[in-house]
């Protein structure tokens, strides 16, 4: 049996953490070059421009991602516990 709260927290930190990293990339001005490289490496041609850093938007997406991560992790642990009952 896995602890649903702990799994939820792991997912929250992972999803929130990814968005923290993305926000830092935008803040440092590294997001657009990284995005361009990823598209080039996959031979994809899209024209998207990464906007300027906005602290309120960054905080919003980080919090929402972390909350959703917790919910997804909690549900995944609940399903795991149901499937692996003794």
N, CA, C and O atoms as CSV, one atom per row, in Angstrom:
chain,resi,resn,atom,element,x,y,z
A,1,UNK,N,N,0.843,-1.171,0.000
A,1,UNK,CA,C,0.000,0.000,0.000
A,1,UNK,C,C,0.896,1.243,0.000
A,1,UNK,O,O,1.843,1.333,0.781
A,2,UNK,N,N,0.593,2.187,-0.869
A,2,UNK,CA,C,1.378,3.416,-0.932
A,2,UNK,C,C,0.618,4.552,-0.258
A,2,UNK,O,O,-0.612,4.561,-0.220
A,3,UNK,N,N,1.368,5.503,0.269
A,3,UNK,CA,C,0.791,6.654,0.937
A,3,UNK,C,C,0.343,7.671,-0.120
A,3,UNK,O,O,1.170,8.235,-0.838
A,4,UNK,N,N,-0.954,7.895,-0.206
A,4,UNK,CA,C,-1.506,8.769,-1.235
A,4,UNK,C,C,-1.006,10.200,-1.090
A,4,UNK,O,O,-0.760,10.868,-2.094
A,5,UNK,N,N,-0.849,10.685,0.143
A,5,UNK,CA,C,-0.359,12.041,0.356
A,5,UNK,C,C,1.074,12.192,-0.159
A,5,UNK,O,O,1.400,13.181,-0.816
A,6,UNK,N,N,1.931,11.202,0.144
A,6,UNK,CA,C,3.327,11.275,-0.300
A,6,UNK,C,C,3.430,11.229,-1.823
A,6,UNK,O,O,4.200,11.984,-2.417
A,7,UNK,N,N,2.664,10.352,-2.451
A,7,UNK,CA,C,2.693,10.279,-3.915
A,7,UNK,C,C,2.168,11.585,-4.509
A,7,UNK,O,O,2.709,12.082,-5.497
A,8,UNK,N,N,1.123,12.134,-3.911
A,8,UNK,CA,C,0.600,13.414,-4.362
A,8,UNK,C,C,1.644,14.515,-4.275
A,8,UNK,O,O,1.767,15.331,-5.188
A,9,UNK,N,N,2.396,14.540,-3.181
A,9,UNK,CA,C,3.442,15.548,-3.015
A,9,UNK,C,C,4.570,15.366,-4.034
A,9,UNK,O,O,5.099,16.346,-4.558
A,10,UNK,N,N,4.935,14.118,-4.311
A,10,UNK,CA,C,5.971,13.865,-5.324
A,10,UNK,C,C,5.524,14.401,-6.677
A,10,UNK,O,O,6.286,15.089,-7.356
A,11,UNK,N,N,4.302,14.091,-7.071
A,11,UNK,CA,C,3.783,14.578,-8.355
A,11,UNK,C,C,3.692,16.103,-8.357
A,11,UNK,O,O,3.984,16.737,-9.371
A,12,UNK,N,N,3.292,16.692,-7.236
A,12,UNK,CA,C,3.191,18.153,-7.133
A,12,UNK,C,C,4.554,18.797,-7.325
A,12,UNK,O,O,4.684,19.772,-8.066
A,13,UNK,N,N,5.576,18.256,-6.659
A,13,UNK,CA,C,6.921,18.807,-6.802
A,13,UNK,C,C,7.447,18.614,-8.218
A,13,UNK,O,O,8.124,19.492,-8.753
A,14,UNK,N,N,7.145,17.482,-8.825
A,14,UNK,CA,C,7.622,17.241,-10.191
A,14,UNK,C,C,6.965,18.202,-11.176
A,14,UNK,O,O,7.658,18.875,-11.938
A,15,UNK,N,N,5.639,18.271,-11.169
A,15,UNK,CA,C,4.944,19.139,-12.116
A,15,UNK,C,C,5.210,20.612,-11.827
A,15,UNK,O,O,5.457,21.393,-12.747
A,16,UNK,N,N,5.160,20.989,-10.565
A,16,UNK,CA,C,5.475,22.366,-10.204
A,16,UNK,C,C,6.918,22.708,-10.524
A,16,UNK,O,O,7.213,23.806,-10.997
A,17,UNK,N,N,7.818,21.768,-10.266
A,17,UNK,CA,C,9.247,21.974,-10.536
A,17,UNK,C,C,9.555,22.197,-12.002
A,17,UNK,O,O,10.383,23.040,-12.349
A,18,UNK,N,N,8.893,21.446,-12.858
A,18,UNK,CA,C,9.073,21.636,-14.301
A,18,UNK,C,C,8.686,23.061,-14.680
A,18,UNK,O,O,9.357,23.690,-15.498
A,19,UNK,N,N,7.620,23.567,-14.096
A,19,UNK,CA,C,7.165,24.919,-14.420
A,19,UNK,C,C,8.053,25.993,-13.778
A,19,UNK,O,O,8.161,27.102,-14.303
A,20,UNK,N,N,8.678,25.673,-12.665
A,20,UNK,CA,C,9.668,26.590,-12.089
A,20,UNK,C,C,10.854,26.707,-13.040
A,20,UNK,O,O,11.332,27.808,-13.315
A,21,UNK,N,N,11.321,25.577,-13.536
A,21,UNK,CA,C,12.447,25.579,-14.482
A,21,UNK,C,C,12.081,26.370,-15.736
A,21,UNK,O,O,12.872,27.194,-16.196
A,22,UNK,N,N,10.898,26.132,-16.291
A,22,UNK,CA,C,10.472,26.866,-17.476
A,22,UNK,C,C,10.423,28.369,-17.198
A,22,UNK,O,O,10.876,29.167,-18.019
A,23,UNK,N,N,9.878,28.752,-16.050
A,23,UNK,CA,C,9.804,30.168,-15.695
A,23,UNK,C,C,11.194,30.790,-15.589
A,23,UNK,O,O,11.405,31.926,-16.012
A,24,UNK,N,N,12.141,30.040,-15.024
A,24,UNK,CA,C,13.520,30.536,-14.950
A,24,UNK,C,C,14.130,30.691,-16.340
A,24,UNK,O,O,14.844,31.659,-16.603
A,25,UNK,N,N,13.849,29.743,-17.227
A,25,UNK,CA,C,14.347,29.845,-18.597
A,25,UNK,C,C,13.803,31.095,-19.280
A,25,UNK,O,O,14.535,31.785,-19.989
A,26,UNK,N,N,12.519,31.387,-19.067
A,26,UNK,CA,C,11.920,32.591,-19.649
A,26,UNK,C,C,12.571,33.828,-19.039
A,26,UNK,O,O,12.936,34.757,-19.758
A,27,UNK,N,N,12.716,33.842,-17.713
A,27,UNK,CA,C,13.311,34.983,-17.020
A,27,UNK,C,C,14.728,35.273,-17.518
A,27,UNK,O,O,15.102,36.431,-17.698
A,28,UNK,N,N,15.510,34.218,-17.738
A,28,UNK,CA,C,16.897,34.378,-18.179
A,28,UNK,C,C,17.033,34.639,-19.680
A,28,UNK,O,O,18.121,34.946,-20.166
A,29,UNK,N,N,15.919,34.513,-20.410
A,29,UNK,CA,C,15.970,34.712,-21.853
A,29,UNK,C,C,16.463,33.501,-22.620
A,29,UNK,O,O,16.846,33.617,-23.784
A,30,UNK,N,N,16.457,32.344,-21.983
A,30,UNK,CA,C,16.954,31.120,-22.613
A,30,UNK,C,C,15.839,30.265,-23.201
A,30,UNK,O,O,16.121,29.294,-23.904
A,31,UNK,N,N,14.588,30.599,-22.934
A,31,UNK,CA,C,13.465,29.762,-23.369
A,31,UNK,C,C,13.333,29.746,-24.894
A,31,UNK,O,O,13.159,28.682,-25.488
A,32,UNK,N,N,13.414,30.912,-25.528
A,32,UNK,CA,C,13.245,30.971,-26.984
A,32,UNK,C,C,14.333,30.191,-27.723
A,32,UNK,O,O,14.004,29.405,-28.612
A,33,UNK,N,N,15.631,30.376,-27.387
A,33,UNK,CA,C,16.654,29.574,-28.060
A,33,UNK,C,C,16.476,28.069,-27.841
A,33,UNK,O,O,16.690,27.276,-28.758
A,34,UNK,N,N,16.086,27.680,-26.629
A,34,UNK,CA,C,15.853,26.260,-26.344
A,34,UNK,C,C,14.693,25.732,-27.174
A,34,UNK,O,O,14.777,24.664,-27.779
A,35,UNK,N,N,13.617,26.493,-27.192
A,35,UNK,CA,C,12.438,26.129,-27.991
A,35,UNK,C,C,12.812,26.004,-29.468
A,35,UNK,O,O,12.431,25.035,-30.125
A,36,UNK,N,N,13.551,26.975,-29.989
A,36,UNK,CA,C,13.971,26.941,-31.392
A,36,UNK,C,C,14.827,25.710,-31.683
A,36,UNK,O,O,14.663,25.068,-32.720
A,37,UNK,N,N,15.744,25.382,-30.765
A,37,UNK,CA,C,16.588,24.212,-30.942
A,37,UNK,C,C,15.764,22.925,-30.966
A,37,UNK,O,O,15.976,22.059,-31.815
A,38,UNK,N,N,14.823,22.809,-30.027
A,38,UNK,CA,C,13.987,21.605,-29.961
A,38,UNK,C,C,13.209,21.424,-31.263
A,38,UNK,O,O,13.142,20.318,-31.800
A,39,UNK,N,N,12.628,22.498,-31.764
A,39,UNK,CA,C,11.889,22.395,-33.028
A,39,UNK,C,C,12.819,22.033,-34.180
A,39,UNK,O,O,12.485,21.184,-35.007
A,40,UNK,N,N,13.987,22.676,-34.237
A,40,UNK,CA,C,14.945,22.373,-35.296
A,40,UNK,C,C,15.364,20.905,-35.247
A,40,UNK,O,O,15.414,20.236,-36.279
A,41,UNK,N,N,15.664,20.405,-34.047
A,41,UNK,CA,C,16.126,19.028,-33.885
A,41,UNK,C,C,15.057,18.008,-34.284
A,41,UNK,O,O,15.375,16.884,-34.671
A,42,UNK,N,N,13.791,18.411,-34.186
A,42,UNK,CA,C,12.701,17.519,-34.563
A,42,UNK,C,C,12.171,17.822,-35.967
A,42,UNK,O,O,11.158,17.271,-36.398
A,43,UNK,N,N,12.877,18.707,-36.663
A,43,UNK,CA,C,12.514,19.074,-38.039
A,43,UNK,C,C,11.085,19.588,-38.130
A,43,UNK,O,O,10.344,19.256,-39.055
A,44,UNK,N,N,10.715,20.405,-37.153
A,44,UNK,CA,C,9.384,21.001,-37.090
A,44,UNK,C,C,9.533,22.496,-37.348
A,44,UNK,O,O,10.460,23.132,-36.847
A,45,UNK,N,N,8.611,23.050,-38.134
A,45,UNK,CA,C,8.663,24.472,-38.450
A,45,UNK,C,C,7.379,25.153,-37.984
A,45,UNK,O,O,6.356,25.125,-38.670
A,46,UNK,N,N,7.456,25.764,-36.802
A,46,UNK,CA,C,6.345,26.513,-36.233
A,46,UNK,C,C,6.866,27.890,-35.845
A,46,UNK,O,O,8.037,28.046,-35.500
A,47,UNK,N,N,6.011,28.860,-35.903
A,47,UNK,CA,C,6.426,30.215,-35.520
A,47,UNK,C,C,5.710,30.632,-34.236
A,47,UNK,O,O,4.621,31.205,-34.271
A,48,UNK,N,N,6.337,30.336,-33.124
A,48,UNK,CA,C,5.845,30.780,-31.830
A,48,UNK,C,C,6.917,31.640,-31.194
A,48,UNK,O,O,8.110,31.366,-31.326
A,49,UNK,N,N,6.486,32.680,-30.506
A,49,UNK,CA,C,7.422,33.554,-29.819
A,49,UNK,C,C,7.143,33.468,-28.326
A,49,UNK,O,O,6.008,33.644,-27.883
A,50,UNK,N,N,8.191,33.196,-27.557
A,50,UNK,CA,C,8.069,33.161,-26.108
A,50,UNK,C,C,8.007,34.608,-25.626
A,50,UNK,O,O,8.894,35.406,-25.930
A,51,UNK,N,N,6.978,34.938,-24.887
A,51,UNK,CA,C,6.789,36.304,-24.417
A,51,UNK,C,C,7.728,36.670,-23.285
A,51,UNK,O,O,8.489,35.830,-22.805
A,52,UNK,N,N,7.676,37.915,-22.861
A,52,UNK,CA,C,8.521,38.355,-21.749
A,52,UNK,C,C,8.049,37.735,-20.427
A,52,UNK,O,O,6.891,37.345,-20.283
A,53,UNK,N,N,8.965,37.658,-19.483
A,53,UNK,CA,C,8.657,37.080,-18.178
A,53,UNK,C,C,7.645,37.951,-17.439
A,53,UNK,O,O,7.773,39.174,-17.391
A,54,UNK,N,N,6.638,37.294,-16.865
A,54,UNK,CA,C,5.656,37.968,-16.015
A,54,UNK,C,C,5.537,37.158,-14.729
A,54,UNK,O,O,5.098,36.008,-14.748
A,55,UNK,N,N,5.927,37.761,-13.626
A,55,UNK,CA,C,5.964,37.055,-12.338
A,55,UNK,C,C,4.600,36.498,-11.943
A,55,UNK,O,O,4.510,35.374,-11.450
A,56,UNK,N,N,3.546,37.270,-12.155
A,56,UNK,CA,C,2.201,36.822,-11.775
A,56,UNK,C,C,1.787,35.593,-12.586
A,56,UNK,O,O,1.216,34.649,-12.041
A,57,UNK,N,N,2.076,35.608,-13.886
A,57,UNK,CA,C,1.752,34.463,-14.742
A,57,UNK,C,C,2.582,33.247,-14.341
A,57,UNK,O,O,2.069,32.129,-14.296
A,58,UNK,N,N,3.857,33.465,-14.051
A,58,UNK,CA,C,4.735,32.360,-13.651
A,58,UNK,C,C,4.247,31.724,-12.359
A,58,UNK,O,O,4.156,30.500,-12.263
A,59,UNK,N,N,3.935,32.539,-11.377
A,59,UNK,CA,C,3.447,32.018,-10.100
A,59,UNK,C,C,2.133,31.263,-10.277
A,59,UNK,O,O,1.923,30.212,-9.672
A,60,UNK,N,N,1.255,31.810,-11.112
A,60,UNK,CA,C,-0.036,31.161,-11.367
A,60,UNK,C,C,0.146,29.780,-11.971
A,60,UNK,O,O,-0.462,28.816,-11.506
A,61,UNK,N,N,0.979,29.671,-13.006
A,61,UNK,CA,C,1.150,28.374,-13.670
A,61,UNK,C,C,1.873,27.379,-12.762
A,61,UNK,O,O,1.593,26.182,-12.812
A,62,UNK,N,N,2.790,27.859,-11.943
A,62,UNK,CA,C,3.495,26.968,-11.007
A,62,UNK,C,C,2.523,26.401,-9.977
A,62,UNK,O,O,2.523,25.197,-9.719
A,63,UNK,N,N,1.698,27.259,-9.391
A,63,UNK,CA,C,0.739,26.813,-8.370
A,63,UNK,C,C,-0.293,25.863,-8.972
A,63,UNK,O,O,-0.587,24.819,-8.390
A,64,UNK,N,N,-0.838,26.214,-10.119
A,64,UNK,CA,C,-1.846,25.352,-10.755
A,64,UNK,C,C,-1.237,23.997,-11.111
A,64,UNK,O,O,-1.863,22.961,-10.888
A,65,UNK,N,N,-0.028,23.995,-11.660
A,65,UNK,CA,C,0.629,22.733,-12.011
A,65,UNK,C,C,0.871,21.882,-10.767
A,65,UNK,O,O,0.670,20.668,-10.795
A,66,UNK,N,N,1.300,22.515,-9.678
A,66,UNK,CA,C,1.560,21.766,-8.447
A,66,UNK,C,C,0.272,21.180,-7.869
A,66,UNK,O,O,0.258,20.031,-7.427
A,67,UNK,N,N,-0.798,21.953,-7.871
A,67,UNK,CA,C,-2.081,21.460,-7.365
A,67,UNK,C,C,-2.582,20.300,-8.215
A,67,UNK,O,O,-3.001,19.269,-7.688
A,68,UNK,N,N,-2.538,20.473,-9.523
A,68,UNK,CA,C,-2.961,19.378,-10.410
A,68,UNK,C,C,-2.062,18.159,-10.256
A,68,UNK,O,O,-2.539,17.024,-10.296
A,69,UNK,N,N,-0.769,18.387,-10.080
A,69,UNK,CA,C,0.161,17.276,-9.849
A,69,UNK,C,C,-0.205,16.503,-8.597
A,69,UNK,O,O,-0.186,15.272,-8.592
A,70,UNK,N,N,-0.540,17.232,-7.525
A,70,UNK,CA,C,-0.934,16.567,-6.284
A,70,UNK,C,C,-2.190,15.726,-6.498
A,70,UNK,O,O,-2.264,14.579,-6.059
A,71,UNK,N,N,-3.167,16.305,-7.172
A,71,UNK,CA,C,-4.430,15.588,-7.424
A,71,UNK,C,C,-4.174,14.338,-8.253
A,71,UNK,O,O,-4.691,13.268,-7.935
A,72,UNK,N,N,-3.386,14.462,-9.306
A,72,UNK,CA,C,-3.076,13.314,-10.175
A,72,UNK,C,C,-2.333,12.243,-9.381
A,72,UNK,O,O,-2.653,11.059,-9.487
A,73,UNK,N,N,-1.344,12.650,-8.587
A,73,UNK,CA,C,-0.583,11.689,-7.777
A,73,UNK,C,C,-1.456,10.992,-6.752
A,73,UNK,O,O,-1.348,9.781,-6.556
A,74,UNK,N,N,-2.326,11.758,-6.095
A,74,UNK,CA,C,-3.220,11.180,-5.093
A,74,UNK,C,C,-4.142,10.148,-5.733
A,74,UNK,O,O,-4.337,9.060,-5.192
A,75,UNK,N,N,-4.704,10.493,-6.883
A,75,UNK,CA,C,-5.598,9.561,-7.591
A,75,UNK,C,C,-4.832,8.329,-8.057
A,75,UNK,O,O,-5.327,7.208,-7.944
A,76,UNK,N,N,-3.636,8.532,-8.577
A,76,UNK,CA,C,-2.821,7.390,-9.032
A,76,UNK,C,C,-2.526,6.448,-7.869
A,76,UNK,O,O,-2.599,5.229,-8.028
A,77,UNK,N,N,-2.194,6.997,-6.708
A,77,UNK,CA,C,-1.919,6.160,-5.537
A,77,UNK,C,C,-3.182,5.447,-5.066
A,77,UNK,O,O,-3.129,4.290,-4.650
A,78,UNK,N,N,-4.308,6.134,-5.131
A,78,UNK,CA,C,-5.576,5.519,-4.748
A,78,UNK,C,C,-5.884,4.333,-5.657
A,78,UNK,O,O,-6.274,3.264,-5.188
A,79,UNK,N,N,-5.705,4.532,-6.970
A,79,UNK,CA,C,-5.933,3.444,-7.931
A,79,UNK,C,C,-4.950,2.305,-7.662
A,79,UNK,O,O,-5.339,1.137,-7.669
A,80,UNK,N,N,-3.694,2.635,-7.429
A,80,UNK,CA,C,-2.682,1.612,-7.153
A,80,UNK,C,C,-3.101,0.780,-5.938
A,80,UNK,O,O,-3.038,-0.449,-5.970
A,81,UNK,N,N,-3.522,1.447,-4.883
A,81,UNK,CA,C,-3.929,0.742,-3.669
A,81,UNK,C,C,-5.144,-0.147,-3.922
A,81,UNK,O,O,-5.223,-1.247,-3.374
A,82,UNK,N,N,-6.081,0.303,-4.734
A,82,UNK,CA,C,-7.273,-0.505,-5.063
A,82,UNK,C,C,-6.903,-1.732,-5.865
A,82,UNK,O,O,-7.413,-2.824,-5.614
A,83,UNK,N,N,-6.016,-1.555,-6.829
A,83,UNK,CA,C,-5.643,-2.660,-7.714
A,83,UNK,C,C,-4.788,-3.698,-6.966
A,83,UNK,O,O,-4.867,-4.891,-7.259
A,84,UNK,N,N,-3.978,-3.247,-6.010
A,84,UNK,CA,C,-3.042,-4.136,-5.320
A,84,UNK,C,C,-3.504,-4.510,-3.907
A,84,UNK,O,O,-2.684,-4.690,-3.007
A,85,UNK,N,N,-4.795,-4.622,-3.726
A,85,UNK,CA,C,-5.297,-5.063,-2.412
A,85,UNK,C,C,-4.928,-6.513,-2.176
A,85,UNK,O,O,-4.818,-7.302,-3.115
A,86,UNK,N,N,-4.738,-6.856,-0.916
A,86,UNK,CA,C,-4.408,-8.249,-0.560
A,86,UNK,C,C,-5.671,-9.055,-0.416
A,86,UNK,O,O,-5.611,-10.249,-0.121
